Amino acid sequence: MSAAPASHAPTVLPILGFGLVYALLTAFVDNSYHLLILTVVPVWAVMGLAWNLFSGYGGLVSFGHAAFFGLGAYFVALAQTAWGLSPWIGIPCAGAIGAVAGLVIGLPTFRLRGHYFALAMLAYPLALLYVFEWLGYQELALPMMREQAAAFMQFEDHRVHVLLALAMMVAAMLLTNVLERARYGVSLTAMKQDEAAAEAAGIDTRAWKLRAIVLSAAIAGAAGGFYAVVLLVVTPPAVFGMLVSSQALIVAMFGGVGTVWGPVLGAVVLVPLSELLHARLGDVFPGIQGVVYGVAIIAVILIAPEGVVWRWRDWRRRRQTIDLPSVGEAVLRPTVTRSASIRVPRTTTETVLEVRGLSKAFGGLRALQDVTLSVASGEILGVIGPNGAGKTTFFNALNGFLRPDAGSVIFEGRDVTGWSPHRLCAAGVGRTFQVVRPFRRMSVLENALAGAFVRHPKMEAARSAAYAALDRVGLAHLASTPAGGLSNRELRLLELARALAGGPRILLLDETLAGLAAGDVDDILDVVRSLAADGTTIVIIEHTMPAMVRLVDRFVVLDHGAVLVEGTPDEITTHPAVVDAYLGTKWRASRAGD
């Protein structure tokens, strides 16, 4: 997914062009069966796009979209049968029914993860299938309305159905195109690649999942309503069956998940192939449609695991020179002068963060034991200690990934104990990770955008903040580069920029210097010093003691989850207990040699 262009025209025009070509093709087809195929191709493309808006971008695999599709189909059929409601009204209502179902299903099911979520989603359409059969709707035929054919979408010329299905598909593609380049696409793609990092960047993952499933279910419900009108008969297996959810998933996976064109490409290739083979060979090989989809998914797994579109994009990227996108050039690039190597003394004693009696145990292991400390505004506090001392657990408790068993965290006078990571990020707490966690499929600029939205909901403001953060750390020239292609130094700076884009009051840096060469360490130290000089408070975990001694104002030493001692760099590096527990005799000897 590349950086968002300043205008959507270059991507909108191919969509409209494709729709026009498809409509022209329809004009030369007379065979009613072929027209039916031309109608169901866009229907399944819409279903694939609906699935894609939730699972393709968000990463939570759903086997349950048949639930929304079937509810939409049965609503339109029952509404016309019982109340004489026109599909022109029934189909939008079917979309609303799907949206409500998405909300009702999503709220409890998002508590599950991975294959448990996928299996739970599979249960919903299967349950609905048996419910509708039990209610006596094994086969529900829509009444013919010959005197009001147009009012009930019962056109003699089936080309009209093709054009209506095509209009739905083009609308779904345009919507996906807009959302992909908006906060929706950036947030869901970030969640898909690393949910914990997305939370730390300020993305409310639960809220975005709910938005995604509601939108996705609404589109699936509308598609199901239209499908009922086209076939004029609805049965539970036809709209709630396994093949419905499987087709939506497979057309998206074949073409490319998380893309506009992927589900459409999958539908255009697979649906006609399966339908034509079923018409010709269905009596000889029953279930040949399932065979076609099974073979397609095996081929994709073996040849292009992320789909045809991603395979093509990767091939094209390897052949092209990456240029800075227009979005980056359109943004004001601030000039940042880094601070000198010597720290400027702090002139304030205002307390930004206060930790009181923080404790956390995992079974019999006490990872944190009554940790109490405070951090002043603009201070660089170093947290050191041997491996297993509880440093990362301490950060996770500060950052909301762990809820402490006892104690409290006070940030800017507010008790934030137990707040979620995204809520803490919105309050002004930024975070990097011990093992660098970029969104590798996204560009450098999009990585920073993911962090900027927490402070700047509007795209233009977020884009400016993201670019300013990249400029601050020296990565502006790589704005359009995929994050997966960066060096370790650049990834560390990118993670720092993502945290900076949200305008944090305090930064929690977890081993930001890990694995870096001496020159790279100096670059990052300069950036950290400049941030502190501008008033950002820094708490840093690090094992590179020579660099830490030059960087921090004060040390806190953890050992076995408890505060061993705290003080200035000179006090800590000569403290006997610290030397014995952490620094070791080699450090003592090196200091004696100096």
Buried (B, 14 or more C-beta within 10 A) or exposed (E): BBBBBEEBEEBBEEBEEBBEEBBEEBEEBEEEEBBBBBBBBBBBBBBBBBBBBBBBBBBBBBBBBBBBBBBBBBBBBBBBBEEEBBBEEBBBBBBBBBBBBBBEBBEEBBEBEEEEBBEBBBBBBBEBBEEBBEEEBEEBEBEEBEEEEEEBBBEEEBBBBBBBBBEBBBBBBBBBBBBBBEBBBBBBBBBBBBBBBBBBBBBBBBEBBBBBBBBBBBBBBBBBBBBBBBBBEBBBBBBBBBBBBBBBBBBBBBBBBBBBBBBBBBBBBBBBBBBBBBEEEEEEEEEBBBBBBEEBBEEBEEEBEBBBBBBBBEEEBEEEEBEBBBBBEEBEBEEBEBBEEEBEEBEEEEBBBBBBEBBBBEEEEBBBBBBBBBBBBBBBBBBBBBEBBBBBBBBBBBBBBBEBBBBBBBBBEEEBBBBBBBBBBBBBBBBBBBEBBBBBBBBBBBBBBBBBBBBBEEBEEBBBBBBBBBBBBBBBEBBBBBBEEBEEBBBBBBBBBBBBBBBBBBBBBBBBBBEBEEEBBBBBBBBBBBBBBEEBBBBBBBBBBEBBBBBBBBBBBBBBBBBBBBBEBEEBBBBEEBBEBBBEEEBBEEEEEE
